[in-house]
C-alpha cells in the first residue's frame, strides 16, 4: 500500500513539473513574440518607459540574457543581463533615477540616444548605443566620462 502511495505521489510530482515547464515555456515564448514584433526603436523606447516607471521586472525582460555592456568603444564592463541588477535595482526601488531622451536616431538594429539621466538630483549626460536583435537588447555601449 505504501509503495502505491509513493508511486502516485511521484507521478503527480512529474505531472506538476511538466505543467510548470510548459507554463514557463509559454510565458517566455509569449514575451519573445511580444517584443519580436516591435522595431528596435520601439524596444528601446519601451525600455526607457520601464526605466522611468522604475519597473525593473519588465525592464530586465527587454535584455538578452547574454547581454554585453561596454564603455565606448570596446571596454567590456560586464556580460549577462544579471549584471544589470546591481546597477539599477536599488535605484529603481528607491525611485531615485529618471532618464530623458534629448535626441534619438536609429539605423537597422541600432538605436542611438543622447540621454540625460538624473539620479538622486545629479544629472549625467550619456550617449547610449543599443543593439536590438530578435526583439531583445543584446549590447549597449555607453559614451560618457567615467
N, C-alpha and C positions, 0 to 999 in steps of 0.2 A: 504494500500500500504506500509506504513512504517513497519507494522508488518511482511509483506512478506520479505522485505529487511533485517530486523533484523534476521528473521529465516534463510534466505540464508547465511548471514554473520556467524551465529552460526554454521551452517552446514559446511561451508568452513573452519572455525576455527577448528572444530572437525576433519575434514579430514586431515588438515595440522598437527595437533597434533599427529594423528595416524601415518601418514607417517614419521614424525620426530622420533617417538618412534621406529618404525621399522628400520629406518636408524641407530639409536643409538644402538639398539639391535644387528643388523647385524655387525656393526663396532666392538662392544665388543666381540661378539662370534667369529668374524674373528681373532681378536687379540688372544683370548684364543686358537683357533685352531692353529694359527701360533706358539705360544710358547709351547703348549702342545705336539707338535710333536718333540720338542727338548729335549735332555738329560739335567739333572741338570747342568752338566759341561758346556754344550753349553749355557744355560741360564745365568750362572754366567759370562762366558766369554763375552757374548753379553752385559751384564751389565757393564763389565769393558770397553768395546769399547765405549759404550754410555757415560760413565764417562769421558773417555779421549777426547771424541769429544765435551764434555760439552753440550750434548743433553739431557736436563732434561726431556723433554716431553716423549721421548722414554725410558729413564732410569726409570722413575717412573712407566711405564706400566709393567715392569717386576716384580713389587712387588704386593703382595696380599693386598687388602685394609685393612685386619685385621693383617697386619704385626706386629711382636713383635721384638723389638731391645733390646739386653741385653749387659751388660758388663759381660764377662765370670766370673763365670759360670752361675749365675742366677739373677743378679741385673737388673731389668727391667728399661730401660731408656725411653721407650715410646712404645705406641701402635698405629697402623694405619699408612698407607702409607702417609697420610697427615702430619705426624710428620717429614718426610724427607725434606719437602720444606725448613723449616728454617735452616736445617743443610747444604744442598747442593746448593740451588737455587742461592744465591748471589755469591758463589764461581764459579759456572758454568757460570753465566752471565759475571763475571769478568775474566773468563778463567784463574783462579789462581791455579787450582788444577789438578794434574795428579796422576795416580796410575801405578805402575809397579809390575807385579806378579813375585816374586822371586822364589817361589816354589808353586806347586799346587797338590792336590790329591783329589780323590773323592771316596765315598763309598755309593752306593744306592742314596738316596735323598740328601746326604750331600756333600758339596764341601768345602774343607779347603784350604785357601790361606795364604801364607806368602806374605804380601804386603808392598811395600814401597810407601807411599803417600807423595807427595810433594805439599805443599800448600804455595804459595807466597814465595818460596825459602826454606821453613823449611821442613825438612824430618822427618816423623814419621813412625816407623815400627809397623805393625799390624799383628796379626794372626786373620783372619776372618773366621767364620764358618757359611756357608749359608745352609739353608734347603730349598729345592725346592719341591713343591708339585703341581701336575697338571699344570706344566709349569710356575708357579709363585714362587717367593721367599717369604716364609711365616715367616721365622725368621732368624735373624742374631745375632751372638754373637761375640763381639769384645774382643780380648785379647790384652791389652796394658796398659801402665801406664796412668792414668787419673789425 
